[in-house]
Amino acid sequence: MKVKGMNSSSIKTKNLIKTTFAILLKEKKELNKVTVTELVKRANITRGTFYTHYDNIYEVAGDFQNETLNFLIEHTKDINSVDKLNIYFDEIANYLKENEEIYSMLLTSNDVFIFIYKLENLISKKLYDVFKDANINNLKMHISFFTIGAVNMIIKYFRKEESYNIDDINNYMKEIVNKLFN
């Protein structure tokens, strides 16, 4: 992020850039097809305004990824039990619902695989931290299977490939964690 000491105007401009970026990414389906020229025209801002906030299109994509990962990391600090893990799943579900429109646009792109990999690793690490002392056969395989399935269900939801909603996914994740790890 280039702007230091963000005021409300800078925050609004960054949000406009990010929202416009998400719309273009949904339309183009690939990150390399989104251009700064098209983004500034669509957002009705100058190139200078864009470059005040970002160096390039990839930095905008990275900002979305970092925002999500930071939220998830921030909320994992005190998770050391299944009950707290269930609360964490509720927090994730609420975050996704609050940002549903943006994630629907972003996750329809074909360029989400690096983000997915980071997300799967973050969730897997937390699950391993919670259950590492439990006597569970094939713990890493259970965690990997659960994490890949959960992340892909969320992506399918945002791509409108399935009829379930975030609350359905959240409740199912909690049910599966209780069955797999208890």
C-alpha positions in Angstrom: 0.0 0.0 0.0 1.5 3.3 -1.1 -0.6 5.9 0.7 0.5 6.6 4.3 -1.9 7.9 6.9 -5.1 7.1 5.1 -8.0 9.5 5.5 -11.6 8.8 4.7 -11.2 10.1 1.1 -8.2 7.8 0.5 -10.1 4.9 2.0 -13.1 5.6 -0.3 -10.8 5.9 -3.3 -9.1 2.6 -2.5 -12.5 0.9 -2.1 -13.6 2.3 -5.4 -10.5 1.0 -7.1 -10.9 -2.5 -5.5 -14.6 -2.7 -6.3 -14.0 -1.7 -9.9 -11.1 -4.1 -10.1 -13.4 -6.9 -8.9 -16.0 -6.1 -11.5 -13.5 -6.1 -14.3 -12.0 -9.3 -13.1 -15.4 -11.0 -13.1 -16.0 -9.7 -16.7 -12.5 -10.6 -18.0 -12.1 -13.9 -16.0 -8.3 -13.4 -16.0 -6.1 -11.0 -14.1 -3.8 -10.3 -17.0 -6.7 -9.0 -19.1 -7.5 -6.3 -16.5 -5.7 -3.0 -17.3 -5.1 0.1 -15.3 -6.4 2.1 -18.3 -9.7 0.3 -18.3 -9.9 0.4 -14.5 -9.4 4.2 -14.2 -11.8 4.8 -17.0 -14.5 2.6 -15.4 -13.9 4.1 -11.9 -13.9 7.6 -13.3 -10.5 8.4 -11.7 -7.2 9.6 -13.0 -4.2 7.3 -13.6 -2.4 9.5 -11.0 -5.0 8.7 -8.4 -4.7 5.0 -9.2 -0.9 5.1 -8.9 -1.1 7.0 -5.6 -2.7 3.9 -4.1 -1.2 1.0 -6.2 1.8 0.3 -8.4 -0.1 -2.1 -10.7 -3.2 -4.3 -11.1 -1.4 -7.2 -9.3 -1.0 -5.1 -6.2 -4.8 -4.6 -6.1 -5.3 -8.4 -6.3 -2.7 -8.8 -3.5 -4.5 -6.2 -1.4 -7.7 -8.4 -1.5 -5.8 -11.5 -0.6 -3.9 -9.8 2.2 -7.1 -8.3 3.6 -8.7 -11.7 3.8 -5.7 -13.6 5.1 -5.1 -10.9 7.8 -8.7 -11.2 8.9 -8.4 -14.9 9.2 -5.0 -14.8 11.0 -6.2 -12.1 13.4 -9.1 -14.3 14.5 -7.1 -17.4 15.0 -5.1 -16.2 18.1 -7.1 -18.0 20.8 -8.3 -21.0 19.0 -7.3 -24.1 21.0 -10.5 -26.2 21.1 -13.4 -27.3 18.9 -15.8 -24.8 20.6 -13.5 -21.9 19.7 -13.0 -23.4 16.3 -16.7 -23.3 15.8 -16.8 -19.6 16.8 -14.0 -19.0 14.3 -16.1 -20.6 11.6 -19.0 -18.3 12.5 -16.6 -15.3 12.2 -15.5 -16.4 8.8 -19.1 -17.0 7.6 -20.0 -13.5 8.8 -17.0 -11.9 7.1 -17.8 -13.7 3.8 -21.5 -12.6 4.0 -20.5 -9.0 4.7 -18.2 -9.1 1.6 -20.3 -11.4 -0.5 -20.6 -9.2 -3.6 -16.8 -8.6 -3.8 -15.9 -12.2 -3.3 -18.5 -13.3 -5.9 -16.8 -11.1 -8.4 -13.2 -12.1 -7.4 -13.7 -15.8 -7.2 -15.3 -16.1 -10.6 -11.8 -15.3 -12.0 -9.5 -18.0 -13.1 -6.6 -16.4 -11.2 -7.4 -17.3 -7.6 -5.2 -20.4 -7.2 -2.4 -18.7 -5.3 -4.9 -17.2 -2.9 -6.6 -20.6 -2.5 -3.2 -22.2 -1.7 -2.5 -19.6 1.0 -6.0 -19.9 2.4 -5.8 -23.7 2.6 -2.4 -23.6 4.3 -3.6 -21.0 6.9 -6.7 -23.1 7.8 -4.7 -26.4 7.8 -2.1 -25.0 10.1 -4.7 -23.8 12.6 -6.5 -27.1 12.5 -3.2 -28.9 13.1 -2.4 -26.6 16.0 -5.8 -27.4 17.6 -5.6 -31.2 17.1 -1.9 -32.0 17.1 -2.0 -33.5 20.6 -5.2 -35.6 19.9 -4.6 -39.2 19.1 -6.1 -39.1 15.6 -5.0 -41.5 12.9 -4.1 -39.8 9.6 -4.5 -36.3 11.2 -2.8 -34.5 8.3 -4.8 -36.3 5.7 -8.1 -35.5 7.6 -7.0 -31.8 7.8 -6.0 -31.7 4.2 -9.2 -33.3 3.0 -11.4 -31.1 5.2 -9.6 -27.9 4.2 -9.6 -28.5 0.5 -13.3 -29.4 0.6 -14.3 -26.4 2.7 -12.4 -23.9 0.6 -13.8 -25.4 -2.6 -17.3 -25.3 -1.3 -16.9 -21.6 -0.6 -15.5 -21.0 -4.1 -18.4 -23.0 -5.7 -20.8 -20.9 -3.6 -19.3 -17.6 -4.9 -19.2 -18.9 -8.4 -22.9 -19.7 -8.1 -22.2 -23.4 -8.9 -24.1 -24.7 -5.9 -27.4 -23.7 -4.2 -26.2 -23.8 -0.6 -25.4 -20.6 1.2 -22.6 -19.4 3.6 -24.6 -20.5 6.7 -25.1 -24.0 5.2 -21.3 -24.2 4.6 -20.5 -22.9 8.0 -22.8 -25.4 9.8 -21.6 -28.3 7.7 -17.9 -27.4 8.4 -18.6 -27.4 12.1 -20.5 -30.7 11.8 -17.6 -32.3 9.9 -14.9 -31.0 12.3 -16.9 -32.6 15.2 -17.1 -35.9 13.3 -13.6 -36.0 12.0 -11.7 -34.8 15.0 -13.6 -35.9 18.1 
